[in-house]
Amino acid sequence: MRFGLERLKSMLKANKERSLTLDYSDSSVLRIYLQENGLNISFQGADDNIHLLVNMSNASLAEDKICLVIPYENMYEFYFDEEGNPIEDYRSLNLPALFDGFIYIENNGNFVEDDRVTYNFQFKDGREHDIKRFRENIVLVDGSERLLSPEMYDCLKLVTKYNQDERLSNNIASQFELLASIKDFAERTNLALNHRLSIEGKPVIVDKIKLDFNKTPRGLEIMPVIAGKDEEFNSSFVSAFDKYAEIKNFYTVKENGKDVKVIIKNKDSAKKVKQNRLLTGEKEQDFYRGQNELLEDENFDLSEYGPRVKGLGYLNYRAVASPSNNSDESWFDFSQAYQTPSLYTDELVHPWRPEDREILQEKLVAMDRDQRNLSELELQNEGEVFKVQLTREQLIDEITKISDAFIDPSQIKSIKDLKEIKEKCEANSDQRFIEHKGRFIKNYGKQEIERQIERLTEELKRPKSKQKDPMLLIKDNLTELEHTEGKPAPQSESASIPYENPASLQINLYEHQTEGVHKLQSLYHTSSTNGFLLADDMGLGKTIQILTFQAWLKARGTISPSLIVAPTTLINIWDNEDPNQIGEIQKFFRPQTFKTYKIQGIKRDSSRELETIRRCDLVFITYESLRLNHLWLGKVHWKCIVCDEIQAVKNPKTLVSVALKAQNGDFKIACSATPIENTTEDLWNIMDFAVPGVLGSLNQFKRQFVKPIDTLRPDQNDERKTINDILVQKIGNNFLRRSKEDKLKDLPNKKVVVQLIEASDQESKRIAEINRLRQQGEPSLPLIQKLIASCGHPKIDSNIDVNRISPKDLIAESSKLAYLKEILDPIRAKNEKAIIFTMFRQMQVILFKALNYWYGIQPNILNGTLSPDKRSHMLSAYRKSNGFDVIILSPLAAGVGITLTEANHVIHYTRLWNPAKEAQATDRVYRIGQTEDVHVYYPMLSFESTSTIKFETENKYLEYFLKEKTIGKTPDEKLNRLLVKKKNMLNNFFLAAGNPKADIIEDWEEEVSNPHQLTLNNIDRLLKPSEFEAACSVLYKKLGYHTFLTVSSGDFGVDVVIEKGGKYGLIQSKMVKELTRSALDEVNGAKNIYASQLGVNIDELIVISTAERITDSIKFSAEQNKISVILQNDLEKLFTENPIFYGEVENEAKDRFSLEHLKRELVCNGETR
């Protein structure tokens, strides 16, 4: 349980007079009362962990402590974890179970025939229960409350809003728009549609018309086109559009032999297109001169946009994923050439076939089982048989080659390739896989490929899809340099311009801050169309420097309007009237210095917003809100655009990045202490916003800088310095970076304390055990993460609920946790404050319990799940507390935007891979305003005797550990060495440090080489539930079944679908000590759903559990329902007889099947077996 609910549950179990009562009387929030003998009593003191619950969730305790309050829409955090996996925390709060039925939707009124169409919905579960809606997402099933799934609730909200608005239900475009949304929901959740809705094809809704132009001998042809559709579709659409003189409610277009309705929402714009379909003579020339009613239409007018905008259209940009060899990528591009996977020897090149993967995997298992160093393969080539021997690593390489070649048709996004694959499917219907351009595609048959073509074209034009939204198209500078701005100020000219201090500033700036403002002023004097990257170290006051520059612009009359873009959590740091946490504007400047305005969410009435903006000095907006509103904001001529923490927009192909660069701004300031978080490419995108062209095109930058940096060895410092110097020279006076150590001589010391804590025998064995799970030739990142977690506490990455374990036992299990008290005791004796950083949610709970046990305190926990208001309240309470106090923070959620100089002790209990993010976390404390020496602690598990090493400066800490070797060291020490090396590179070569993760494999030397098979013992202790599901799938695969691992959520209680000899079965896997009846009920209840959806009989129901035994009643229930239950002893035997290795589990977990995917797979398997 994630929220510390176990003690509450235990208390209720022990005290029968006490119970939790739910109050649904409020339409917006649920209230939970603690009752004793039927009377409400205070939660205060009833359970210490109520504080933990309130800390880590969006539940709150009423002021009178008499009840817990949970907004209905926030209930889902007790049902699903951060990754969407089902959890059962809701049971401890007596919250209702999830609704296990479906929503039946039917139309009231016929499309086209009737003016008004509404939608009726009913709740059904196939068992004739009386079901009705009670609250927003609560239904009553025979009087008992049930919670709708999040997607059901979203669909219901959409339908309800539509039905209540006659303007929507009487509008044919809105009618079909909702139909398209309902069709989308039906693919993702349990919806059933009436016959009319089922047979009605999914319509294409056109919000804005994209125009295409064709110069012909007759004149300029202007054609309406639909983004995401191929040439054939658009040609048919244009023909249908031209067929009628008036604008129709919808147009019918053939696609893959089926009728598709196209609905144009903006009929007035469509009329203008019809009137201007062919421009000749003077009208054509007027269009080229920008004089045409199309260009005067608000939807197409580009004249008000900035110099970088080149058009209005539909973007198909997607964020570039990290390079991956996984076969489960969500999309695939054939635009690059791929070679058929082959084995290369001196004598021949042997191409692999898809079925060879299973043969090689069996060879690998046999090698591990028999502990052989070589495996012999027989290869046939032109009638001859060749034999070749491969080492274990070589065999893994060949398996990986074949695995990387597998793709599913659903991953292909090229209609042209799909059509070619369709022809191959027709010609080779008996083959299970089709080879195409070096890849193996599963052969689902011609019909499935046709369906994929249809799905693809519809998917590209979904009403709520990001790809559908009209975007400003920019000169992106990706492949070639199309757009440049800015004029760097010569150093001599910069020095000759005196610094001007704005009169509205009420404080004296530090010397380095004055220097920064002076640089901005000098650059502005050179040209008001310019840009700058302020990359000062965290805590040097970048915000006050920028605001002082803005005050200078205000005094010159050249500020209005200016735009400041920042992450949500930072907006109030700039501007906040709240006296308890005032912003820097209110803190450092005279009242009324700036007239400010904040844009939140999406704004529909842009004309009113534009009017407001033009009367303001500073406009604040988040990055996400900028993306949503960028189209109309692009019409504003911003005098200055500031981007705070601009590393959030590191990818040039994201919609946020394009929206930002499309803004029409004169002077642009990018602000970030960590402009390079992943690769040097991050720097290019930031500078391409601030000073477009200064680093050339992205392709040029990659060739000149990114690739050379990536190929450097850690010891090639001279070469790295050369590249760094060239980069510094290129961005020149448009860049400024200072460190606290160099500029803040009066800042207290930052001292580093490293505690090497001797690991217990059990901890050493656990580390060795995880190491032995390695099956790959190289360490896998999931296992490395397990190793890091195990050093923090053995229970972090386990399936065990830490709330069931007493604090005393938790402390006894972890040497590092036990030693933490020795760090905190002196801090407490001095009445000082500490911050503990860890990103692991389980570790945060463990730390809370330990601190409460040691000191009787209930520390606040701040992570990414909390609302902004709750976050602010926690930080304020910590700042105002007197004497010793501790707060537990996630470095991912609290790494920026927080100042906590009230603390002077920072403990990095577990660490991130990225040294820049770790430094951000430390600098919440070590910054301007700190008056005490700051102590940074790195407790690390060690195989050697416990010792403490103190360093007076961070540089001395880096120098010491740069010399350390990591052979024979713990995971904590290995990670420390990696971070030290990367931190040193950042200090010495800030712009050319490279990728923080690039050397993980190289640095992670490991002496253990012989992998060990999984046993029930290490499964129960080392695997997550999702990995146990994959292990069960691998097990049944080895027992001769075809297995299909289901998606993580929405699986109706089924983890694996199995098939053998045409008979199908369902498996539910449970990593529990005590198996409850619910596991049987879930898999039994899912039987009918899977049978009807897949169109097969379910012949076998299986529950696999790590539990040792079951009660007689559960055994009787299993027998009655013909459910096979496999418990600990039988499971141990199965794993012994069928060896499984962690690498197999890791590979199996990559492929999970939704019901729709499973349908296609079973069709394919049925046709080929």
MIVEXLO-638595 format. One record per residue (C-alpha): residue in one letter; x, y, z. Coordinates in steps of 0.25 Angstrom, whole numbers, plus 5000, padded with zeros to 4 digits. Layout:
// residues N
AXYZ ...
***
This chain:
// residues 1169
M500050005000 R500650134995 F499950235005 G500250175019 L498950115020 E499349975026 R499250025041 L497950085038 K497449955033 S498049885045 M497449975055 L496049955049 K496249805049 A496749805063 N495649905068 K494249845063 E493549965069 R494250055059 S493950065044 L494050165032 T492750225027 L492650285013 D491850415011 Y491450434997 S490450555000 D491450654994 S491350654978 S492850694977 V493550624988 L493450494996 R493650505011 I494150385019 Y493750385034 L494450295045 Q493350245054 E493350175067 N492050115072 G491350195061 L491850325065 N492850415058 I494250425064 S495450505060 F496550445051 Q497550525059 G498350425068 A497550305062 D498650265053 D499950335051 N499950285036 I498750375033 H499850485032 L500550395022 L499250385014 V499050525014 N500450555010 M500550464998 S499150474992 N498150584989 A497350545000 S497250655011 L496850655026 A495650745029 E496050855038 D495250795050 K496050665047 I494650595047 C494750545033 L495650515021 V495250595008 I495550534994 P495050604981 Y494350494973 E495250524961 N496450494970 M495950354975 Y496750284964 E498050304971 F497650194980 Y497250094969 F498450114959 D499950144961 E500750244953 E500850154942 G499350114941 N499549984948 P498349934957 I498649944972 E497649924983 D497950034993 Y496450074991 R496049955000 S496750015012 L495950135011 N494650055009 L494550124995 P493550054985 A494149954975 L494249984961 F493049964952 D493249834945 G492149854934 F492049934922 I491350054916 Y490350034905 I490150154896 E489050174886 N488750294877 N487350364879 G487050424865 N487750384852 F488950454846 V488550544834 E487150504834 D486750574848 D487150714852 R487550674866 V488350554870 T488550514885 Y489250394891 N488550314902 F489450224911 Q489150114920 F490050034930 K490049884929 D490849764934 G490149654928 R489549604941 E488149684941 H488549774952 D487849904954 I488950014951 K488850164951 R489750284951 F489950334965 R491050444965 E492050484955 N492850354954 I492050274963 V490950174959 L489950094968 V489849944965 D488649894973 G488950004983 S490449984984 E491450094980 R492350054969 L493450144962 L493450164947 S494850144940 P495550274937 E495250254922 M493850224924 Y493650344932 D494350434922 C493450374911 L492250404920 K492650544922 L492750574907 V491350504904 T490650584916 K491250714912 Y490850694898 N489350654901 Q489250774910 D489550874899 E488550884888 R489550964880 L490350834879 S489250734877 N488650814866 N489950834859 I490250724849 A491750744850 S491650734865 Q490850604864 F491850534856 E493050594864 L492450524877 L492250394869 A493750394865 S494050414880 I493150304884 K493750214874 D495150244880 F494750214894 A494050084889 E495450034885 R496050064899 T494950034909 N493749954911 L492650024903 A491649954895 L490950024883 N489550004877 H489449944863 R489350084856 L490650134863 S491350004861 I491150004846 E491350164844 G492750184840 K493650274848 P493550414841 V494650514838 I494450644845 V495150764839 D495350884848 K496150964839 I496350944825 K497750934820 L498050984806 D498850934795 F499351004783 N499550964768 K500051054758 T499451014744 P499451084731 R498051124734 G498351194747 L498551164762 E497751054767 I497451054782 M496950924787 P496450884801 V497150764806 I497150684819 A498350664826 G498750514829 K498050464817 D498750414804 E498650474791 E497650374786 F496650414797 N496850564796 S496650554781 S495350484783 F494950594794 V495250704784 S494350644774 A493250624784 F493550774789 D493450824774 K492150744771 Y491250834778 A491050984777 E490751004792 I491450954804 K490950814808 N490750764823 F491650654819 Y492350594808 T492450444805 V493850394801 K494250254797 E495450194805 N495850054804 G494550024798 K493750084810 D492950214811 V493550314820 K492750444823 V493650574823 I492950684832 I493550824830 K493250904843 N493551044837 K492551064826 D492851204824 S494351174821 A493951064812 K493051164804 K494251254802 V495051134797 K493951094787 Q493951244782 N495451244780 R495651104775 L496351154762 L496951294762 T497351354748 G497851484743 E497851604753 K497251514764 E498451424763 Q499351534764 D498651594776 F498751464783 Y500251464781 R500251604787 G499551554799 Q498151624795 N497151514796 E495951484805 L496551354808 L497751424814 E496851524821 D496151404828 E496551394842 N496851244840 F497851274829 D498451414831 L499951404833 S500251544832 E500251574847 Y501151454850 G502651464853 P503751454842 R504051304845 V502651264842 K502451214828 G501051164827 L499851104834 G499650954834 Y499650824841 L500850774848 N501250624848 Y502450654858 R502650544869 A503650554880 V504850474876 A504950344885 S506350304890 P507050204881 S506450064884 N506549924879 N505249884885 S504249814875 D503149884883 E503250024877 S501950094875 W502250134861 F503250094850 D503850164838 F504350094826 S504950224820 Q506350174824 A506850044818 Y507049914827 Q507849794824 T507249654826 P507849604839 S508949504836 L510049424842 Y511449464836 T512549374835 D513849364827 E513249264817 L511749314816 V510649414820 H509449334825 P508149414825 W507349374837 R505849344836 P504749384847 E504649244852 D506149234855 R505949324867 E505349214875 I506349114871 L507449204876 Q506749234889 E506649084891 K508149074889 L508449184899 V507549124909 A508348984907 M509649054908 D509249114922 R508648984927 D509848904923 Q510849014926 R511549004913 N512349114907 L512049084892 S510849054884 E510948984871 L510049024859 E509748954846 L509449044834 Q509049004821 N509449084808 E509249044794 G509048904798 E510348894807 V510348884822 F511348974830 K511548964844 V511949084853 Q512249104868 L511749224875 T512049274889 R510949314898 E511049464895 Q511149434880 L509849354881 I509149464889 D509549564878 E508949474867 I507649464875 T507649614877 K507849634862 I506649544859 S505749604870 D506049744865 A505549714851 F504149674856 I503049774855 D501549774855 P500749834844 S500149934854 Q501549994856 I501650034841 K501250174838 S501450174823 I500250144814 K501150114802 D501850004810 L500549944815 K500049934801 E501349864797 I501249774809 K499749744806 E500149684792 K501249594799 C500149544809 E499249514797 A500349434790 N500849364803 S499649344811 D500249214817 Q501449284823 R501349334837 F502349454835 I502549534822 E503949594819 H503949744815 K505149824814 G505949744824 R504849734834 F503949624838 I502449664838 K501449574845 N500449524834 Y499049544839 G498549534825 K498049634815 Q496849674822 E497649724834 I498649804826 E497449874820 R496849904833 Q498249954838 I498250054826 E496850094830 R497250114844 L498450194840 T497850294832 E496750314842 E497750324853 L498450434847 K497150514847 R496550484861 P495750604866 K496650614879 S497950564873 K499150664874 Q499450634860 K498150694856 D498250824862 P498650934853 M500050984856 L500851104851 L501951044842 I503351104844 K504651104837 D505150994846 N506650994842 L506650844844 T507250804831 E507750934825 L507851074831 E506651154826 H506551264837 T507551344845 E507351454855 G508251544864 K509451624864 P510551584874 A511151704881 P512651724880 Q513251714894 S513851854892 E512551914889 S511951844901 A512951894910 S512752044906 I511252044909 P511052084924 Y510152004933 E508752064936 N508052034949 P506552044948 A505952134959 S504852034962 L505851924967 Q505851934983 I507051854986 N508551854982 L508951744973 Y510151654974 E511351694966 H511151574957 Q509651604955 T509951744951 E510951684941 G509851594935 V508851714934 H509951794928 K510151694917 L508751684914 Q508651834913 S509851844904 L509351734895 Y508051804894 H508751934890 T509451864879 S508051814873 S506751794880 T506551674871 N507451584878 G507551474888 F508351424900 L508551294908 L508751324923 A509251184928 D509751234942 D509851124953 M508651104961 G508451194972 L509151314966 G507851394964 K507551384949 T506151424951 I506551554958 Q507451584947 I506451564936 L505351644944 T506351764946 F506551764931 Q505051764929 A504951884938 W506051954930 L505251924917 K503951984925 A504752104928 R505052124913 G503652094909 T504051974901 I503451864910 S502051844906 P501651744904 S502651634908 L502451484910 I503051404921 V502951254919 A503151164931 P502851024937 T501551024945 T502251014958 L503151134955 I502051244951 N501751284965 I503251304968 W503251414958 D501951484961 N501051454973 E500251544982 D500051444993 P500751505005 N501151365010 Q501951334998 I502151464990 G502751464976 E504151534973 I503351644966 Q502651674979 K503851654987 F504951734980 F504251844972 R503351964975 P501851944975 Q501251954961 T502551944954 F501951834945 K500551814940 T500451664939 Y499551564933 K499451404934 I498951314923 Q498451184928 G497851064920 I497351084906 K496651214903 R495551214893 D495251364892 S496551414886 S496051554882 R495851584897 E497151524901 L497951604891 E497251734896 T497751704910 I499151654906 R499451784899 R499151864911 C500051784920 D501551794922 L501851644926 V500951524921 F501251394928 I500951264922 T501351114924 Y501951034913 E500750944911 S499751064911 L500651134900 R500551004892 L499051014893 N498951164890 H500151184881 L499251204868 W498651334873 L499851374882 G500651374870 K499951504865 V500551574877 H501851654874 W502551624887 K503651724891 C504351614899 I504151464901 V504751404913 C504751244915 D505051204929 E505651064931 I505651044916 Q506350914917 A504850864917 V504850894902 K506050824898 N505450744886 P505350824873 K504250734868 T503250744879 L501950834878 V502450924889 S503750954883 V503050984870 A502051074877 L503151144884 K503951174872 A502751224864 Q502551344874 N502851474868 G503851524878 D504951634877 F505851604889 K505951464894 I506551414907 A506751264909 C506951234924 S507451104929 A508551054939 T508550924932 P508450944917 I509050814913 E508250704921 N508450584911 T509250614899 T509950734893 E508750744883 D507950804895 L508850934893 W508550944879 N507050954881 I507151054892 M508151144883 D507251124871 F506151194879 A506951304885 V507851334873 P507451254861 G508551214852 V509751244862 L510051094862 G509551064848 S508550954844 L508350834853 N508950744843 Q510250834842 F510250834857 K510150684858 R511350664849 Q512250774855 F511950754870 V510950644874 K511650524867 P513050564870 I512650584885 D511950444886 T513150374880 L514150434890 R514750344901 P514650394915 D516150414915 Q516150504902 N516150634910 D516950714900 E516050684889 R514850714897 K515450844902 T515650884887 I514150854884 N513650924896 D514551054893 I513951054878 L512551054884 V512851164894 Q513451244883 K512251224874 I511151264884 G512151374889 N511451494895 N510051424894 F510451334905 L510751354920 R511051244930 R511651274945 S511751174956 K511451204971 E512851164975 D513451274966 K512451384968 L511951374982 K513151384991 D512251415003 L511351295001 P511651195012 N512451065010 K511850945003 K512450825010 V512350685005 V512250565014 V512350425009 Q511950305018 L512350175013 I511450075021 E511849935022 A510749845015 S510149725024 D510349585019 Q508949585014 E509149715006 S510349655000 K509649524996 R508449604990 I509449694981 A510149564977 E508849494974 I508349614965 N509649614958 R509549464955 L508149494948 R508849554937 Q508649474924 Q509149574914 G510549594910 E510449744915 P509749784928 S508349824926 L507849954931 P506649894939 L507549804947 I508549924949 Q507350004955 K506949884963 L508349884969 I508350034972 A506950014979 S507449894987 C508549984993 G507550074998 H506649975004 P506449825001 K504949855000 I504949964990 D504849884978 S504149764984 N502649724984 I502549734999 D501649845005 V502549925014 N501449975022 R501249835028 I502649835034 S502949905047 P503950025046 K504849945055 D504949825045 L505049915033 I506249985040 A506949855044 E506849805029 S507649925024 S509049965028 K508850095021 L507550125027 A508150095041 Y509350185039 L508450305034 K508150325049 E509550345052 I509550455041 L508250525047 D508550515061 P509650625061 I508750715052 R507650695062 A508550735074 K508850865067 N507350895064 E507650895049 K506850855037 A507050745027 I506550705013 I506550555009 F506550524994 T506050394988 M505250374976 F504650234980 R503250244986 Q503450124995 M504750185000 Q503950315004 V502950235012 I504150155019 L504850285022 F503550345028 K503350225037 A504750225042 L504750375045 N503450355052 Y504050245060 W505350315064 Y504850455066 G503350455067 I503250545055 Q502350535043 P503150585031 N502550645019 I502750565006 L502750644993 N502650574980 G502050594966 T500650544970 L500250664979 S499450784974 P500150914974 D499350974986 K499750854994 R501150854990 S501251004994 H500550975007 M501650875011 L502850955007 S502251075015 A502050985027 Y503450935026 R504051075025 K503251125037 S503551005046 N504451035058 G505650955061 F506050815056 D505150775044 V505250675032 I504550685018 I504650565008 L504750614994 S504750544980 P505850604972 L505050594960 A503850674966 A504650774974 G505850794966 V505550934961 G504651044966 I504851034981 T505651114991 L505951045004 T507051125010 E506451095024 A507150955023 N508650945022 H508750785022 V508450715009 I508450565009 H508450484995 Y507950355001 T507850294987 R508350364974 L507950394960 W508750364948 N508850514944 P509950594951 A509250724947 K507950684953 E508550644966 A509250784966 Q507950844964 A507350774976 T508550814985 D508450954980 R507050974986 V507850994999 Y509251044994 R508851174988 I508751324991 G508051345004 Q508851235011 T509551275023 E510051145029 D511051045024 V510350945015 H510650795017 V510450695006 Y510350555010 Y510550435001 P510250305009 M510750185001 L510650035003 S512049975003 F512649835004 E513749895013 S513749945027 T512950065031 S513650195029 T513450345027 I514150435018 K513950585019 F514350685008 E514450835011 T514050864996 E513250784985 N514550794976 K515350714986 Y514250614987 L514250604972 E515750584971 Y515750474982 F514750384975 L515250414961 K516450324965 E515550214970 K515350084963 T514050014963 I514449864961 G513849794973 K513049914978 T511549924982 P510549984972 D510550104981 E512050124979 K511950094964 L510850204962 N511650304970 R512850284961 L512050304949 L511450434955 V512750484959 K513350464945 K512150534938 K512150644949 N513650674946 M513350674931 L512250774933 N513150864942 N514250864932 F513550854918 F512150904921 L511750904906 A512450774902 A512150684914 G511350584906 N510250494910 P510150464925 K509650324922 A510650294911 D511650224920 I510750134929 I511050004922 E512550044921 D512650084936 W511849964941 E512949864941 E512449734947 E513249614951 V512049514952 S511849454938 N511049324940 P509549354940 H508649274950 Q507249234947 L506049284954 T505549214966 L504349234974 N505249294985 N505849404976 I504549424969 D503849454982 R504849544986 L505449614974 L504349624963 K503249724962 P501749674960 S501849714945 E503149634944 F502549514951 E501349514940 A502449514929 A503149394936 C501849314936 S501649344922 V503149294919 L502849174927 Y501649134919 K502349154906 K503349054911 L502248964914 G501848964899 Y500749074899 H500649194891 T500549304901 F500049454901 L500449544912 T499249644914 V499349794915 S499649844929 S498249904932 G496849874927 D497149724926 F495949684934 G496849604944 V497549524933 D499049534932 V499349434921 V498549364910 I498949224906 E498749134894 K499048994891 G498448904881 G497348994878 K496949004893 Y497049134900 G497249174915 L497349294924 I498449314935 Q498349404947 S499749424954 K499849464969 M501049494976 V500449484990 K500649405003 E499149385005 L498249364993 T496849414994 R495549374987 S495649504978 A496749444969 L495749324966 D494549424964 E495349514954 V495849404945 N494549334945 G493749464942 A494749494931 K494449364924 N493149404917 I493749544913 Y494949474906 A494149364900 S493149464894 Q494249564890 L495249464884 G494149374878 V494749254884 N494349154895 I495149174908 D495549024913 E496449054924 L496549154936 I497849154944 V498249234956 I499749234959 S500149284973 T501449294981 A500549264993 E500849135001 R499449085003 I497949125001 T496749115010 D495748995009 S494649095004 I495549144993 K495949004989 F494448964988 S494149094980 A495349064970 E494748914968 Q493348964966 N493849064956 K494848974950 I496049064953 S497349004954 V498149064965 I499649054965 L500349084978 Q501749104984 N502248954984 D501648924970 L502149054964 E503549024970 K503548894963 L503148954950 F504249054950 T505248954954 E504848864942 N504748984932 P505949074935 I505649224933 F506649334933 Y506349484936 G506749524921 E505649434916 V504649504926 E505149644922 N504949604907 E503549544909 A503149674917 K503349754904 D502149704897 R500749724903 F499449704896 S498149784897 L496949704893 E496949764879 H498349724877 L498049594882 K496949574873 R497849594861 E498949504867 L497949394869 V497449404855 C498949394850 N499249274858 G497949204855 E498249224840 T499649174841 R499649054851 
***
